[in-house]
Amino acid sequence: MPSLDEKGLEYIKEVTASLDAWHEAKAAIAEARQIILHKLNLMNWVANFVRNF
């Protein structure tokens, strides 16, 4: 994930300007999304588990 400073924003602009780059990154974006969602679900499960005990 790029930072949101000037350098990171320039990178985002460069990558999103080209459809080819977007399609190449699609699989990596999907994988990162799954990892993030899994970790959020795990954190939610642990929070509920701890709250019940």
Secondary structure as the mmCIF struct_conf table of DSSP 4:
data_model
#
loop_
_struct_conf.conf_type_id
_struct_conf.id
_struct_conf.beg_label_comp_id
_struct_conf.beg_label_asym_id
_struct_conf.beg_label_seq_id
_struct_conf.end_label_comp_id
_struct_conf.end_label_asym_id
_struct_conf.end_label_seq_id
BEND BEND1 LEU A 4 ASP A 5
HELX_RH_AL_P HELX_RH_AL_P1 GLU A 6 THR A 16
TURN_TY1_P TURN_TY1_P1 ALA A 17 ALA A 17
HELX_RH_AL_P HELX_RH_AL_P2 LEU A 19 ASN A 52
#
